[in-house]
Amino acid sequence: MSNTHEIRPGQSVELLKELHILTRDGKMNQDSRRKLKQVYHLFQFIEPLLQEVKTENGRLTLVDHGAGKSYLGFILYDLFFKALADDSHIFGIETREELVKTSRALADRLGFTGMSFLNLSVADSITSPALPETVDVVTALHACNTATDDAIRFALAKQARHIVLVPCCQAEVAAVLRKNKGQQLGSNPLTEIWRHPLHTREFGSQVTNVLRCLQLEAHGYQVSVTELVGWEHSMKNELIIAQYKNLPRRRPAQRLESVLASLGLEAMRERFFTAPAETNADA
């Protein structure tokens, strides 16, 4: 039975087929319905941010890091960007060339002219002339391990107004916790929280996102953390949204230093302690 009534008016049926949300004959099964629910749930968080920038600037630029098959970028373009009568643009950044080529071909077929796909590393994307000097929104959906931190670094360098992250597979902090566990056990009873390997992995993941939030706050962002309802099948359902508000930076910067020191993570300082902009830095 067709369930196209669940699809929003004006959506590209061809795109939904390409993303396997609709079957080739335009129908929807239970798995497809779940995917569509996830898409709409994530979009409800992002749409107000896009609308705010559009209202204030008249146009907007969004960069999707670790884009993969550009699932998120295509959905955002279909639901929001394609109706805009301006030069708003989505850039998909991906290191795997074959995925970039596939996304370019799909955008051409769909007539999504306001989308570009770039085969770049994060470091190269920060300096690439193919991207504007500043961007409005940066997204990173299930960017694995340090790719989320790379997306944050890019967003800070590009002075992004809004940052939307769904982190994934944070292993780096857990590895440092594991390495320093022996010397920490004797001096810090809280080390019991990550003494067992399973707890090390889970605690490391949790701490990683806490550090990311403090890092963003230390750059003047207002940060909210919520859960993506409908993604219960995945443990990677944490959504971090940061909006630049030029907030006081000193206290979150101090807290970030304290957390790193307390957990024996000083070696991670460079990753999480990008120097904040001077504006309001001492407030």
C-alpha contacts under 8 A as a table, 3 or more apart, distances in Angstrom:
res1	aa1	res2	aa2	distance
1	M	27	K	6.56
1	M	28	M	7.51
2	S	26	G	6.96
2	S	27	K	4.57
2	S	28	M	6.16
3	N	6	E	5.88
3	N	7	I	7.72
3	N	27	K	6.28
3	N	28	M	5.88
4	T	7	I	5.24
4	T	26	G	7.70
4	T	27	K	7.19
4	T	28	M	7.68
5	H	8	R	7.46
7	I	11	Q	6.97
8	R	11	Q	5.87
11	Q	78	D	6.15
11	Q	79	L	6.61
12	S	15	L	5.24
12	S	16	L	6.47
12	S	78	D	6.76
13	V	16	L	5.09
13	V	17	K	6.25
13	V	22	L	7.61
13	V	26	G	7.34
14	E	17	K	5.10
14	E	18	E	6.24
14	E	110	L	7.70
15	L	18	E	4.94
15	L	19	L	6.18
15	L	74	F	7.85
15	L	110	L	7.42
16	L	19	L	5.07
16	L	20	H	6.08
16	L	21	I	5.07
16	L	22	L	5.41
17	K	20	H	4.87
17	K	21	I	5.84
17	K	22	L	4.61
17	K	23	T	5.77
17	K	24	R	5.97
17	K	26	G	7.09
18	E	21	I	7.66
18	E	22	L	7.95
19	L	22	L	7.56
19	L	71	Y	6.99
20	H	23	T	6.16
20	H	32	S	7.10
21	I	28	M	6.86
21	I	32	S	4.62
21	I	33	R	7.26
21	I	35	K	6.47
21	I	36	L	6.55
22	L	25	D	7.67
22	L	26	G	5.30
22	L	27	K	5.38
22	L	28	M	5.11
22	L	29	N	7.83
22	L	32	S	6.43
23	T	26	G	5.17
23	T	27	K	5.20
23	T	28	M	6.16
23	T	29	N	7.95
24	R	27	K	7.39
28	M	31	D	7.95
28	M	32	S	5.53
28	M	33	R	6.37
29	N	32	S	5.17
29	N	33	R	6.21
30	Q	33	R	5.09
30	Q	34	R	6.32
31	D	34	R	5.12
31	D	35	K	6.35
32	S	35	K	5.03
32	S	36	L	6.19
33	R	36	L	5.11
33	R	37	K	6.16
34	R	37	K	5.07
34	R	38	Q	6.29
34	R	230	G	7.38
35	K	38	Q	5.09
35	K	39	V	6.26
36	L	39	V	5.02
36	L	40	Y	6.24
37	K	40	Y	5.30
37	K	41	H	6.05
37	K	230	G	7.02
38	Q	41	H	5.07
38	Q	42	L	6.19
38	Q	228	L	7.85
38	Q	229	V	7.64
38	Q	230	G	5.88
38	Q	231	W	6.67
39	V	42	L	5.33
39	V	43	F	6.07
39	V	75	I	7.66
40	Y	43	F	4.90
40	Y	44	Q	6.16
41	H	44	Q	5.36
41	H	45	F	7.15
41	H	228	L	7.27
41	H	229	V	7.30
41	H	230	G	7.87
42	L	45	F	5.54
42	L	46	I	6.66
42	L	228	L	7.07
43	F	46	I	5.00
43	F	47	E	5.69
43	F	76	L	7.35
44	Q	47	E	5.51
44	Q	48	P	7.29
45	F	48	P	6.63
45	F	49	L	7.60
46	I	49	L	5.40
46	I	50	L	6.42
46	I	164	V	7.63
47	E	50	L	5.13
47	E	51	Q	6.07
47	E	80	F	7.63
48	P	51	Q	4.98
48	P	52	E	6.03
49	L	52	E	5.16
49	L	53	V	6.46
49	L	162	H	6.99
50	L	53	V	5.37
50	L	54	K	6.09
50	L	60	L	7.39
50	L	137	V	7.69
51	Q	54	K	4.99
51	Q	55	T	5.98
52	E	55	T	5.23
52	E	56	E	6.26
53	V	56	E	5.17
53	V	57	N	5.74
53	V	58	G	7.40
53	V	59	R	7.15
53	V	60	L	6.25
53	V	136	D	7.13
54	K	57	N	5.34
54	K	58	G	4.77
54	K	59	R	4.96
54	K	60	L	5.80
55	T	58	G	5.64
55	T	59	R	7.87
57	N	60	L	7.00
58	G	86	D	7.83
59	R	86	D	6.37
59	R	87	D	6.55
59	R	88	S	5.02
60	L	87	D	7.89
60	L	88	S	4.80
60	L	89	H	6.60
60	L	135	V	7.72
60	L	136	D	6.08
60	L	137	V	7.94
61	T	88	S	5.62
61	T	89	H	4.93
61	T	90	I	5.91
61	T	91	F	7.79
61	T	135	V	5.48
61	T	136	D	5.34
61	T	137	V	6.48
62	L	89	H	6.39
62	L	90	I	4.80
62	L	91	F	6.24
62	L	135	V	6.42
62	L	136	D	5.99
62	L	137	V	4.62
62	L	138	V	5.71
62	L	139	T	7.54
63	V	90	I	5.80
63	V	91	F	4.70
63	V	92	G	5.96
63	V	93	I	7.20
63	V	135	V	7.31
63	V	137	V	6.36
63	V	138	V	4.88
63	V	139	T	6.31
64	D	67	A	5.61
64	D	70	S	7.84
64	D	72	L	7.84
64	D	73	G	6.56
64	D	90	I	7.42
64	D	91	F	6.16
64	D	92	G	4.88
64	D	93	I	6.07
64	D	138	V	5.88
64	D	139	T	4.74
64	D	140	A	5.77
65	H	92	G	6.32
65	H	93	I	4.97
65	H	94	E	6.70
65	H	138	V	7.33
65	H	139	T	6.17
65	H	140	A	5.03
65	H	141	L	7.78
65	H	143	A	7.50
65	H	151	A	6.01
66	G	92	G	7.70
66	G	93	I	5.86
66	G	94	E	5.10
66	G	95	T	7.46
66	G	140	A	6.30
66	G	141	L	7.49
66	G	143	A	5.61
66	G	147	A	7.00
67	A	70	S	4.70
67	A	71	Y	7.44
67	A	72	L	7.58
67	A	73	G	7.53
67	A	92	G	5.53
67	A	93	I	5.66
67	A	94	E	5.38
67	A	140	A	7.29
67	A	141	L	7.57
68	G	71	Y	7.48
68	G	94	E	6.06
68	G	96	R	7.69
68	G	99	L	6.34
68	G	100	V	7.90
69	K	99	L	5.75
69	K	100	V	7.53
69	K	102	T	7.61
69	K	103	S	6.35
70	S	73	G	5.09
70	S	74	F	6.05
70	S	92	G	6.52
70	S	103	S	6.69
71	Y	74	F	5.47
71	Y	75	I	6.33
72	L	75	I	5.22
72	L	76	L	6.14
72	L	141	L	7.49
73	G	76	L	5.20
73	G	77	Y	6.09
73	G	90	I	6.85
73	G	91	F	7.95
73	G	92	G	6.86
74	F	77	Y	5.09
74	F	78	D	6.03
75	I	78	D	5.07
75	I	79	L	6.03
76	L	79	L	5.24
76	L	80	F	5.70
76	L	81	F	6.70
77	Y	80	F	5.40
77	Y	81	F	4.43
77	Y	82	K	5.61
77	Y	90	I	7.37
77	Y	112	F	7.64
77	Y	115	M	7.84
78	D	81	F	6.38
78	D	82	K	5.74
79	L	82	K	7.21
80	F	83	A	6.17
80	F	84	L	7.32
81	F	84	L	5.41
81	F	88	S	6.99
81	F	89	H	7.59
81	F	114	G	7.78
82	K	85	A	7.99
82	K	112	F	7.03
82	K	114	G	7.61
84	L	88	S	7.37
87	D	114	G	7.05
88	S	114	G	6.63
89	H	114	G	4.81
89	H	115	M	5.81
89	H	116	S	7.72
90	I	114	G	6.33
90	I	115	M	4.86
90	I	116	S	6.38
91	F	115	M	5.91
91	F	116	S	4.87
91	F	117	F	5.71
91	F	118	L	7.23
91	F	131	L	7.93
92	G	115	M	7.62
92	G	116	S	6.22
92	G	117	F	4.61
92	G	118	L	6.17
93	I	117	F	6.05
93	I	118	L	5.10
93	I	119	N	6.22
93	I	120	L	6.17
93	I	121	S	7.71
93	I	125	S	7.70
94	E	97	E	7.33
94	E	99	L	7.46
94	E	100	V	6.50
94	E	117	F	7.53
94	E	118	L	6.37
94	E	119	N	5.26
94	E	120	L	6.03
94	E	121	S	7.18
95	T	119	N	5.15
95	T	120	L	5.34
95	T	121	S	5.75
96	R	99	L	5.66
96	R	100	V	6.63
96	R	119	N	6.71
97	E	100	V	5.06
97	E	101	K	6.29
97	E	119	N	5.71
98	E	101	K	5.18
98	E	102	T	6.28
99	L	102	T	5.05
99	L	103	S	6.15
100	V	103	S	5.20
100	V	104	R	6.18
100	V	117	F	5.75
100	V	118	L	6.56
100	V	119	N	6.22
101	K	104	R	5.15
101	K	105	A	6.25
101	K	117	F	7.98
102	T	105	A	5.20
102	T	106	L	6.29
103	S	106	L	5.09
103	S	107	A	6.14
103	S	117	F	6.96
104	R	107	A	5.20
104	R	108	D	6.23
104	R	116	S	7.16
104	R	117	F	6.28
105	A	108	D	5.13
105	A	109	R	6.29
106	L	109	R	5.06
106	L	110	L	6.18
107	A	110	L	5.14
107	A	111	G	5.93
107	A	112	F	4.98
107	A	113	T	7.03
107	A	115	M	6.96
108	D	111	G	5.12
108	D	112	F	6.36
108	D	113	T	7.18
109	R	112	F	7.86
112	F	115	M	6.06
120	L	124	D	5.90
120	L	125	S	5.81
121	S	124	D	5.19
121	S	125	S	6.02
122	V	125	S	4.95
122	V	126	I	6.35
122	V	150	D	6.14
122	V	151	A	7.10
122	V	154	F	6.74
123	A	126	I	5.51
123	A	127	T	7.14
123	A	154	F	7.88
124	D	127	T	5.50
124	D	128	S	5.72
125	S	128	S	4.98
125	S	131	L	7.17
125	S	154	F	7.66
126	I	131	L	7.95
126	I	154	F	5.88
126	I	157	A	6.94
126	I	158	K	7.38
127	T	131	L	8.00
128	S	131	L	5.89
129	P	132	P	7.00
132	P	135	V	6.54
133	E	158	K	6.12
134	T	158	K	4.44
134	T	159	Q	5.78
134	T	160	A	6.68
135	V	138	V	7.46
135	V	155	A	7.82
135	V	158	K	5.79
135	V	159	Q	6.70
135	V	160	A	5.25
135	V	161	R	7.49
136	D	159	Q	7.74
136	D	160	A	4.87
136	D	161	R	5.02
136	D	162	H	6.35
137	V	155	A	7.99
137	V	160	A	5.60
137	V	161	R	5.96
137	V	162	H	4.74
137	V	163	I	5.77
137	V	164	V	7.72
138	V	151	A	7.50
138	V	155	A	6.07
138	V	160	A	6.57
138	V	162	H	6.41
138	V	163	I	4.85
138	V	164	V	6.30
139	T	151	A	7.70
139	T	163	I	5.88
139	T	164	V	4.72
139	T	165	L	5.79
140	A	143	A	5.68
140	A	148	T	6.44
140	A	151	A	6.59
140	A	164	V	6.50
140	A	165	L	4.97
140	A	166	V	6.31
140	A	167	P	7.59
141	L	164	V	7.97
141	L	165	L	5.87
141	L	166	V	4.82
141	L	167	P	6.84
142	H	148	T	7.93
142	H	165	L	7.72
142	H	166	V	5.23
142	H	167	P	5.24
142	H	168	C	4.93
142	H	236	K	7.46
143	A	146	T	7.79
143	A	147	A	5.20
143	A	148	T	5.28
143	A	166	V	7.27
143	A	167	P	5.98
143	A	168	C	5.82
144	C	147	A	5.46
144	C	148	T	6.60
144	C	167	P	6.77
144	C	168	C	4.69
144	C	169	C	5.24
144	C	170	Q	6.92
145	N	148	T	6.58
145	N	149	D	7.98
145	N	167	P	7.57
145	N	168	C	5.92
145	N	169	C	4.86
145	N	170	Q	4.27
145	N	171	A	5.97
145	N	172	E	7.01
146	T	149	D	5.10
146	T	150	D	6.27
146	T	170	Q	6.99
146	T	172	E	7.38
147	A	150	D	4.87
147	A	151	A	6.20
148	T	151	A	5.05
148	T	152	I	6.35
148	T	165	L	7.20
148	T	167	P	6.01
148	T	168	C	7.74
149	D	152	I	4.96
149	D	153	R	6.19
149	D	212	R	7.59
149	D	271	R	7.58
149	D	272	F	7.98
150	D	153	R	5.00
150	D	154	F	6.23
151	A	154	F	5.04
151	A	155	A	6.12
152	I	155	A	4.97
152	I	156	L	6.15
152	I	163	I	7.74
153	R	156	L	5.26
153	R	157	A	6.19
153	R	274	T	7.76
154	F	157	A	5.10
154	F	158	K	6.10
155	A	158	K	5.10
155	A	159	Q	5.96
155	A	160	A	5.13
155	A	163	I	7.06
156	L	159	Q	5.01
156	L	160	A	6.33
156	L	219	H	7.97
157	A	160	A	7.93
160	A	163	I	6.81
160	A	244	Y	7.51
161	R	243	Q	5.84
161	R	244	Y	5.15
162	H	241	I	7.30
162	H	242	A	5.67
162	H	243	Q	4.61
162	H	244	Y	6.36
163	I	240	I	7.91
163	I	241	I	5.72
163	I	242	A	5.00
163	I	243	Q	6.53
164	V	239	L	7.25
164	V	240	I	5.88
164	V	241	I	4.68
164	V	242	A	6.56
165	L	239	L	5.81
165	L	240	I	5.07
165	L	241	I	6.44
166	V	236	K	7.25
166	V	237	N	6.76
166	V	238	E	5.76
166	V	239	L	4.87
166	V	240	I	6.40
167	P	170	Q	7.54
167	P	209	N	7.73
167	P	236	K	6.81
167	P	238	E	6.84
167	P	239	L	7.47
168	C	236	K	5.75
169	C	205	S	7.44
169	C	236	K	7.83
170	Q	173	V	7.10
170	Q	174	A	7.59
170	Q	204	G	7.20
170	Q	205	S	5.14
170	Q	208	T	6.84
171	A	174	A	5.31
171	A	175	A	6.26
171	A	201	R	7.10
171	A	204	G	7.09
171	A	205	S	6.93
172	E	175	A	5.19
172	E	176	V	6.60
172	E	204	G	7.94
173	V	176	V	5.17
173	V	177	L	6.19
173	V	204	G	5.35
173	V	205	S	7.29
173	V	207	V	7.62
173	V	208	T	6.34
173	V	265	L	7.67
173	V	268	M	7.60
174	A	177	L	4.99
174	A	178	R	6.04
174	A	200	T	5.79
174	A	201	R	5.43
174	A	203	F	7.37
174	A	204	G	4.25
174	A	205	S	6.97
175	A	178	R	5.06
175	A	179	K	6.15
176	V	179	K	5.01
176	V	180	N	6.24
176	V	265	L	6.73
176	V	267	A	7.94
177	L	180	N	5.36
177	L	181	K	5.80
177	L	194	W	7.80
177	L	200	T	7.04
177	L	204	G	7.21
177	L	263	L	7.51
177	L	264	G	7.18
177	L	265	L	7.07
178	R	181	K	5.14
178	R	197	P	7.95
178	R	200	T	6.81
179	K	182	G	7.53
180	N	183	Q	5.84
180	N	184	Q	6.28
180	N	264	G	6.79
181	K	184	Q	5.13
181	K	185	L	6.00
181	K	191	T	7.14
181	K	195	R	7.12
182	G	185	L	5.47
182	G	186	G	7.48
183	Q	186	G	6.24
183	Q	187	S	7.30
184	Q	187	S	5.42
184	Q	188	N	5.63
184	Q	191	T	6.40
184	Q	263	L	7.97
184	Q	264	G	7.21
185	L	188	N	5.69
185	L	189	P	6.43
185	L	191	T	5.55
185	L	192	E	7.32
186	G	189	P	7.28
188	N	191	T	5.73
189	P	192	E	6.01
190	L	193	I	5.69
191	T	194	W	5.63
191	T	195	R	6.05
191	T	263	L	7.87
192	E	195	R	4.82
192	E	196	H	7.80
193	I	196	H	7.92
193	I	199	H	6.74
193	I	200	T	7.66
193	I	203	F	7.41
194	W	197	P	7.07
194	W	198	L	7.90
194	W	199	H	4.84
194	W	200	T	4.27
194	W	201	R	7.84
194	W	203	F	6.26
195	R	199	H	6.78
195	R	200	T	6.43
196	H	199	H	5.28
196	H	200	T	6.09
197	P	200	T	4.88
197	P	201	R	6.36
198	L	201	R	5.28
198	L	202	E	6.36
199	H	202	E	5.05
199	H	203	F	5.64
199	H	204	G	7.98
200	T	203	F	5.25
200	T	204	G	5.70
201	R	204	G	5.13
201	R	205	S	6.26
202	E	205	S	5.19
202	E	206	Q	6.33
203	F	206	Q	5.00
203	F	207	V	6.01
204	G	207	V	5.14
204	G	208	T	6.03
205	S	208	T	5.16
205	S	209	N	6.65
206	Q	209	N	5.49
206	Q	210	V	6.38
207	V	210	V	4.92
207	V	211	L	6.08
208	T	211	L	5.22
208	T	212	R	6.28
209	N	212	R	4.91
209	N	213	C	6.21
210	V	213	C	5.19
210	V	214	L	6.34
211	L	214	L	5.10
211	L	215	Q	6.02
211	L	256	L	6.48
211	L	259	V	7.97
211	L	272	F	6.77
212	R	215	Q	4.99
212	R	216	L	6.25
212	R	272	F	6.78
213	C	216	L	5.21
213	C	217	E	6.19
213	C	223	V	6.46
213	C	240	I	7.84
214	L	217	E	4.97
214	L	218	A	5.99
214	L	252	P	5.54
214	L	253	A	6.93
214	L	255	R	7.41
214	L	256	L	5.86
215	Q	218	A	5.04
215	Q	219	H	6.64
215	Q	252	P	7.41
215	Q	253	A	7.03
215	Q	256	L	6.98
215	Q	272	F	5.93
215	Q	273	F	6.41
215	Q	274	T	7.69
216	L	219	H	5.15
216	L	220	G	6.76
216	L	221	Y	5.51
216	L	222	Q	7.74
216	L	223	V	7.26
216	L	242	A	7.10
217	E	220	G	5.14
217	E	221	Y	4.73
217	E	222	Q	6.14
217	E	223	V	6.71
217	E	247	L	7.52
217	E	249	R	6.44
217	E	252	P	5.95
217	E	253	A	7.72
218	A	221	Y	7.27
218	A	248	P	7.59
218	A	249	R	4.41
218	A	250	R	6.71
218	A	251	R	7.63
218	A	252	P	5.13
218	A	253	A	4.93
218	A	276	P	6.47
219	H	246	N	7.62
219	H	247	L	7.87
219	H	249	R	6.08
219	H	276	P	4.92
219	H	277	A	6.55
219	H	281	A	7.88
220	G	244	Y	6.07
220	G	245	K	5.98
220	G	246	N	4.36
220	G	247	L	4.29
220	G	248	P	6.04
220	G	249	R	5.67
220	G	280	N	7.81
220	G	281	A	7.96
221	Y	242	A	5.75
221	Y	243	Q	5.25
221	Y	244	Y	4.22
221	Y	245	K	5.43
221	Y	246	N	6.35
221	Y	247	L	6.25
222	Q	242	A	5.51
222	Q	243	Q	5.21
222	Q	244	Y	6.19
222	Q	245	K	6.17
222	Q	247	L	7.13
223	V	240	I	7.04
223	V	241	I	5.73
223	V	242	A	4.40
223	V	243	Q	6.53
224	S	240	I	5.93
224	S	241	I	5.35
224	S	242	A	6.49
225	V	238	E	7.05
225	V	239	L	5.68
225	V	240	I	4.65
225	V	241	I	6.43
226	T	238	E	6.04
226	T	239	L	5.25
226	T	240	I	6.65
227	E	237	N	5.75
227	E	238	E	4.90
227	E	239	L	5.71
228	L	231	W	5.82
228	L	232	E	7.98
228	L	237	N	5.20
228	L	238	E	6.26
228	L	239	L	6.36
229	V	232	E	6.78
229	V	237	N	7.80
230	G	233	H	7.87
231	W	234	S	5.63
231	W	235	M	7.92
231	W	237	N	5.96
232	E	235	M	6.81
232	E	237	N	7.22
234	S	237	N	6.27
244	Y	247	L	7.82
246	N	279	T	7.47
246	N	280	N	6.70
247	L	280	N	7.08
247	L	283	A	7.98
248	P	251	R	7.41
248	P	280	N	5.92
248	P	281	A	6.34
248	P	282	D	6.96
248	P	283	A	4.67
249	R	252	P	5.83
249	R	253	A	6.15
249	R	276	P	7.87
249	R	280	N	6.92
249	R	281	A	5.14
249	R	282	D	6.54
249	R	283	A	6.33
250	R	253	A	5.17
250	R	254	Q	6.17
250	R	281	A	6.22
250	R	282	D	5.58
250	R	283	A	6.26
251	R	254	Q	5.05
251	R	255	R	6.12
252	P	255	R	4.93
252	P	256	L	6.02
253	A	256	L	5.10
253	A	257	E	6.39
253	A	273	F	7.99
254	Q	257	E	5.13
254	Q	258	S	6.22
255	R	258	S	4.94
255	R	259	V	6.12
256	L	259	V	5.27
256	L	260	L	6.29
256	L	273	F	7.98
257	E	260	L	5.28
257	E	261	A	6.21
257	E	269	R	7.77
258	S	261	A	5.11
258	S	262	S	5.93
259	V	262	S	5.09
259	V	263	L	6.14
259	V	265	L	7.97
260	L	263	L	5.50
260	L	264	G	6.09
260	L	265	L	4.63
260	L	266	E	5.35
260	L	268	M	7.46
260	L	269	R	7.09
261	A	264	G	5.23
261	A	265	L	6.03
261	A	266	E	5.71
262	S	265	L	7.63
264	G	267	A	7.95
265	L	268	M	5.49
265	L	269	R	7.26
266	E	269	R	5.32
267	A	270	E	7.43
268	M	271	R	5.52
268	M	272	F	6.63
269	R	272	F	5.43
269	R	273	F	5.49
270	E	273	F	5.28
270	E	274	T	6.66
271	R	274	T	6.97
276	P	281	A	6.99
277	A	280	N	8.00
277	A	281	A	6.67
278	E	281	A	5.01
278	E	282	D	7.95
280	N	283	A	5.36
